[in-house]
Amino acid sequence: MNLIRLLKPEAPVQANTLEEILGDIERYGEPRLGKYHNKWNCNVELNVVAVGATFKVSSEYNSHATPIAAAIECQQRVRDALDKLGKGMK
């Protein structure tokens, strides 16, 4: 993954299904989706510009009734994190 890709994320994918949303998130890391205590959570460890550096983006724990709700929140948080990272690098 290169610096440009992180600082200028690709255009959002028009995602309507869980598989499409996870595919969009997967462009930046390996998403994980799981059910814990009857609620869904989605998280991904993003690769960043420094060699060996990563950071984790996650949906809220114990707050999503469906897997797609958790994935949508995680997807938005990935986009927000990449936007903020890009602004901080200028």
C-alpha positions, 0 to 999 in steps of 0.5 A: 500500500502506498502513501498516495493511496492512504492520503487520498482514498479511492472514491467510495464504492457504491456498496449496498450489501455486506459483502460490498461494504467489507470489500471496500474496507478490505482495500485498506486492511483486513476487516473482521466482523463478529458477534459478541454478547449478541451485538455485532462489531466490525474492525480493521487494522489499517496499514499506514505510511510508516514501516511496520505501523498500523492503527485499528478502526472499529465500530462501537462495541455492543451496539449493533443489532445487525452485521451490516450496521457494524460494517457501515459504521466501520467503513465511515470511520475508515474514511474519516481516519484516512481524511484526517491522516491526509490533512495531518500530513500536509 
